[in-house]
Amino acid sequence: MPINSKYISYLLRHDNRIENIVDDHGFISLDDLNRIIWNDKHELINEQQMIEIIEDPTTKKRFEYEYRPIVEATKNLKLYIRALNGHSFRLRANIFEPLASNDKSSSSRYIYHVTNSHLVENILNEGLKPMARQFVHLYEQKNSVKYDGKRNTLLEIGPINEEIELFRSKNGYLMCPHIIPPKYIKPIKR
């Protein structure tokens, strides 16, 4: 696999070598990331290439970056990167903004999830689970749902109340850290 956004996303969200290197908020320096990339591919990615990947509008806003001083009180800066959501390991700090109860009612009373059609029966029996991730990923608006070859069935969730704890990621997804009970889930036609 070439060094592209999917590969970087996999490393930052799922690779166990990253889990112990990232800071509490999930950031890793480009230098540390390059050590892992070098071990995998015998290639490196430079700062400009990384920023192009991060800012590419076709990458679903998967990443965030910031510059930090190399040594405190200096002007020399180092690039740090993080994945915005979908980690299979727990970050030590919550990077998502809690959605207050009144925020839930000000938006639609329903939210949406897209899944594979063969999983629907199980979801309707057991609820919608984070599975190997820390959160269930949800959409606030039906018209913003992104389908692909695997995820082709739309689920409507609601009405939203205090039982469904929600957070908002920096790239706009809604996130739920627990199982959403079946009583709130209904498959709907696209």
HELIX and SHEET records of a PDB file:
HELIX    1   1 SER A    5  HIS A   14  1                                  10    
HELIX    2   2 ASN A   16  GLU A   19  1                                   4    
HELIX    3   3 LEU A   30  LYS A   41  1                                  12    
HELIX    4   4 GLU A   47  GLU A   55  1                                   9    
HELIX    5   5 PRO A   57  THR A   59  5                                   3    
HELIX    6   6 SER A  101  SER A  106  1                                   6    
HELIX    7   7 SER A  117  LEU A  119  5                                   3    
HELIX    8   8 VAL A  120  GLU A  126  1                                   7    
HELIX    9   9 LYS A  142  SER A  144  5                                   3    
HELIX   10  10 PRO A  182  TYR A  184  5                                   3    
SHEET    1   A 3 ILE A  28  SER A  29  0                                        
SHEET    2   A 3 LEU A  77  ALA A  83 -1                                        
SHEET    3   A 3 PHE A  63  PRO A  69 -1                                        
SHEET    1   B 4 GLU A  97  PRO A  98  0                                        
SHEET    2   B 4 PHE A 167  ARG A 168 -1                                        
SHEET    3   B 4 LEU A 174  CYS A 176 -1                                        
SHEET    4   B 4 VAL A 136  LEU A 138 -1                                        
SHEET    1   C 3 ILE A 111  THR A 115  0                                        
SHEET    2   C 3 THR A 153  ILE A 157 -1                                        
SHEET    3   C 3 ILE A 185  ILE A 188 -1                                        
END                                                                             
